[in-house]
Amino acid sequence: MTNAVEARNVSCRLGDQEVLKSVNLAVAPGELVTLVGPSGCGKSTLLRVIAGLEEPTAGTVLVDGVDVTTTPAEKRRVGLVFQSNALFGHLRVDRNIAFGLRHLSKQERRERVAEMLDLVKLGNLAHRYPHQLSGGEQQRIALARALAPRPPVVLLDEPYGALDEVLREELGWEVKEILSQRDTAAILVTHDRHEAMTLGDRVAVMDSGRILQCDIPRTVYDNPTTRFVADFLAVSSYLSSPSGEETLVRPHQLRISAGGPHVVSRIEFLGATSRYTVVMSDGSTVVADVEPSPPLRVGDSCNVHLREKG
């Protein structure tokens, strides 16, 4: 099966800084890959290179199996959705969606616009202007416009960043479902680790211009290939063995009990669980999510145990 989009050994230098360093990423039709990493790691630059908005200094970009490395952005068949949504304020919703459909007849444009509005469940807003829409509605229209030319891949650069948490999560799942219905591949850049892990069919973790690991969320969470990946994606603790080897443990893998050589330094109520930060006798720190909460307070001595598997 041909990948919808692929970056092969892509490097990019902006000024005197090498922002991307031999990046490889392939996304299958209908697959959503989330791209996550610290600010300045190259996430958005990778999207811009794939879109044709930045020129790589090395490597190849393919869309639907076709080398588009030197193809102008407007001819790449790549949909783009940004945080600002970039809708044309002077155009009605239907004309925003139709903007990239000039190659179609008037009747075909009308049919495609109606199809896209139905897809994003906003058919009643065709004659409104962007300023008359909510933030979530604007992003749905931006997605409809990106999908209207039927590109094999859509690139989403932090599209929900300006929305409140509840709406962001709701819209994220709606967009994922819409993309799946269209069998459209997508790369979603996000700074939100929870969003990356919940929405991505695969998660790609970047740092310093490189993709350090790209795999299904469970694998990246349970079996990170580097300590950076482990620490960036979720709260991590490390237990030392007598031989000095460190074992990665997540908060749900630990339990604590009263009495022992360690000390509770913080307690956070999380609802169903409470999160205990514990200073170990060797000075290191571990974090445990426990339920029900043991009768401990900050400053109490405690013991830390690994939960039994199974």
Protein Blocks (a to p, Z undefined) as FASTA:
>chain_A
ZZfbdcehiacdehjbcfbghiacdddehiacdddddehilpmmmmmmmnopaccfbdcd
deehiacklgcfklnopacddfklopafkbcfklmmmmmmmmpcfklmmmmmmmmmmmno
pmkmmmpcfklpcfklmmmmmmmmmmmnopabdcdehkllmpcfklmmmmmmmmmmmmmm
nopacddddfbfklmmmmpmbdcddeehiafbdcdfklmmmmccbfklmmmmpccddddd
fkopacdddfklpccdeeijbdcfbdcdehjaccdddddfkopacdddddddddddehia
cddddddeZZ
